[in-house]
Every structure is written in C-alpha cells, then in structure tokens.
Amino acid sequence: MRKESAWQKINLVATIMITGLASQAQQQFTQIVTTQNRNCNSVCSVLDIPALANNTAAIILATPVTTNGVNPNPHPFDAYYMYLNKWSIHNLDGTAIGVGALFKVEYRVNRLA
C-alpha cells in the first residue's frame, strides 16, 4: 500500500511539473503574407507577435501551409530575427514571398537569463 502511495505522490509531482511547463509551452498561429507585413525587399514576412518582439531567445518553427495541395512558397526559408527587433519568415534564395502564402508558426517564448 505504501508503494502505491509513493507512486501516487510521484505522479502528482510530475503532473504539477508538466502543468507548469505547459503554461510556457509553445503557441501557434498562421502567418498570412500580406503587402503590409512583407519586408526585406519582399523576401521576408514580419511576425507581428508582441511576445516575440525584442526576444532573440525565442524558438520559432515555421512550416508552409499548402492550398489545394500546392505550396504557394516553394522556396527554402528560415525564421530570422531582423533589424526591426522582430522575427520574420525569410526566403533563403532571395526570392520574394508571394502575397497570400501561409505558414503555420509555432513558437516558444524563451526569456534571456
């Protein structure tokens, strides 16, 4: 009976820890490229998320969203911290990102120690 009670305590502590970590877990949104958020000579799309502004330690994962099975931005890209002190999705080959391209963006807001 005591072993079961000990496991229950361990499970409770683990649940509390996981819940605490989940409160700072990744968040997500869909970035739609517009003429207003294109920058870098139209090669990038600026992410206008207040939690990411001035946060060089954030972790960003962006994946293209297809439309009818077609990727509207079939170029290599990355998440790039830019001169505006914001993150952006940036085409690595220098090709302009087309208006209407969609990206699923997941991010974790890390704080600098």
Backbone torsions as a table, in degrees:
resi	resn	phi	psi	omega
1	MET	NA	-38.4	-178.7
2	ARG	-68.1	-35.9	178.2
3	LYS	-62.7	-40.2	178.6
4	GLU	-63.9	-40.6	178.6
5	SER	-64.7	-39.6	178.3
6	ALA	-64.8	-42.4	178.4
7	TRP	-64.8	-36.6	177.8
8	GLN	-63.9	-39.9	177.8
9	LYS	-65.6	-42.7	178.2
10	ILE	-62.4	-43.1	178.9
11	ASN	-62.5	-40.9	178.8
12	LEU	-63.5	-45.8	179.4
13	VAL	-62.7	-43.4	179.0
14	ALA	-62.4	-41.5	179.1
15	THR	-62.9	-42.2	178.9
16	ILE	-64.6	-41.7	179.6
17	MET	-64.8	-44.0	-179.5
18	ILE	-65.0	-39.9	177.5
19	THR	-62.7	-40.7	177.5
20	GLY	-64.1	-42.1	178.0
21	LEU	-66.5	-36.3	-178.7
22	ALA	-66.8	-25.4	179.0
23	SER	-67.0	-22.1	175.5
24	GLN	-111.3	21.8	-177.4
25	ALA	-70.4	172.8	-178.7
26	GLN	-63.5	151.3	175.5
27	GLN	-120.4	163.9	-178.7
28	GLN	-145.7	157.1	176.3
29	PHE	-158.4	170.3	176.4
30	THR	-106.6	123.2	176.8
31	GLN	-90.4	121.0	175.1
32	ILE	-104.3	123.0	179.7
33	VAL	-74.0	124.5	178.1
34	THR	-125.7	168.0	176.4
35	THR	-65.1	-27.5	-179.5
36	GLN	-74.4	-32.2	-177.1
37	ASN	-102.2	1.9	174.3
38	ARG	-77.5	144.0	-178.7
39	ASN	-152.5	-171.1	176.6
40	CYS	56.8	47.1	-175.7
41	ASN	57.5	38.7	178.5
42	SER	70.0	12.1	-178.9
43	VAL	-89.7	-13.9	-179.3
44	CYS	-134.9	162.2	177.0
45	SER	-123.9	118.8	-173.8
46	VAL	-77.5	132.6	176.7
47	LEU	-87.2	113.8	-177.4
48	ASP	-98.8	69.8	179.7
49	ILE	-116.3	115.4	-176.3
50	PRO	-53.5	-37.0	-179.0
51	ALA	-66.8	-20.9	-179.6
52	LEU	-94.3	-18.6	-179.1
53	ALA	-64.0	135.2	-178.9
54	ASN	59.7	25.0	-178.6
55	ASN	-120.0	85.1	-178.9
56	THR	-71.1	-15.0	-177.7
57	ALA	-91.9	1.4	179.7
58	ALA	-65.0	155.0	176.1
59	ILE	-112.0	124.0	-174.9
60	ILE	-120.1	133.4	173.1
61	LEU	-129.1	118.1	-179.4
62	ALA	-119.6	136.5	175.9
63	THR	-131.5	142.3	180.0
64	PRO	-69.9	147.9	175.5
65	VAL	-106.2	124.6	-178.9
66	THR	-83.0	151.7	175.7
67	THR	-118.3	115.5	-175.6
68	ASN	53.7	38.9	177.9
69	GLY	79.5	4.6	-178.3
70	VAL	-113.9	132.9	175.7
71	ASN	-85.0	113.5	-177.9
72	PRO	-70.9	-10.1	176.7
73	ASN	-130.9	75.7	-175.7
74	PRO	-82.5	51.6	-178.3
75	HIS	-125.2	153.3	175.1
76	PRO	-68.0	138.0	-177.3
77	PHE	-142.8	166.5	175.1
78	ASP	-143.8	171.4	170.5
79	ALA	-94.8	128.0	-168.9
80	TYR	-130.9	128.2	175.4
81	TYR	-84.6	120.4	-167.9
82	MET	-110.7	177.0	-175.2
83	TYR	-62.6	-18.5	176.8
84	LEU	-81.1	5.9	-175.5
85	ASN	61.3	36.2	176.5
86	LYS	-134.8	162.9	174.9
87	TRP	-88.2	153.2	176.3
88	SER	-144.7	162.2	169.9
89	ILE	-98.5	125.9	-166.3
90	HIS	-128.1	125.6	175.6
91	ASN	-73.9	123.5	-176.6
92	LEU	-73.0	-23.6	-177.3
93	ASP	-91.5	7.8	176.9
94	GLY	78.9	6.4	178.7
95	THR	-82.8	139.3	178.4
96	ALA	-62.5	140.7	174.4
97	ILE	-81.1	126.9	-178.2
98	GLY	-71.8	139.6	175.1
99	VAL	-60.2	133.5	-179.1
100	GLY	100.3	-12.5	176.5
101	ALA	-62.9	144.6	-177.2
102	LEU	-119.6	142.6	176.2
103	PHE	-135.4	134.1	170.4
104	LYS	-85.3	119.9	-177.5
105	VAL	-114.2	122.7	173.7
106	GLU	-112.2	138.4	-179.0
107	TYR	-144.8	153.8	174.0
108	ARG	-123.7	126.0	-178.7
109	VAL	-86.8	100.3	174.9
110	ASN	-90.8	145.0	177.7
111	ARG	-106.2	138.7	177.0
112	LEU	-70.2	137.8	-179.2
113	ALA	-79.6	NA	NA
